[in-house]
Amino acid sequence: MYQLDFIAILEPCISGPNADKVINKIGLDGCFRVDANGFLGGNWCLWRTSGTNISVMGSFPYHVHLHINPKLHKPWFLTIFCVIP
C-alpha cells in the first residue's frame, strides 16, 4: 500500500483557522503555508517528517522554495509556483 509523504496545494482560497482544520485532517506532520490574500494566492506544503527533512529556503505570496533532504537519497531543491493570470 502506498503512503502519501508530500503534497503541495496551490491556491486553496482559505486561510487562518479554516486552513488549520483542513491541514490537520490531511494528517501529515510537517507543514509550511503561505496564506491566501482574499481569494488569491496561497500555497501549502505538507509532508511526513519521518523520512525526509524539508527546509523552507524562501517564500513569497506565489511561490515556495524548499530544500529536500531525504534520508536515503541525495538532497535536492523544489520550487513550487502558483501562476496568477
Secondary structure as UniProt FT lines:
FT   STRAND          6..10
FT   HELIX           16..26
FT   STRAND          30..34
FT   TURN            38..39
FT   STRAND          43..47
FT   TURN            49..51
FT   STRAND          52..60
FT   TURN            61..62
FT   STRAND          63..70
FT   TURN            71..72
FT   STRAND          76..81
//
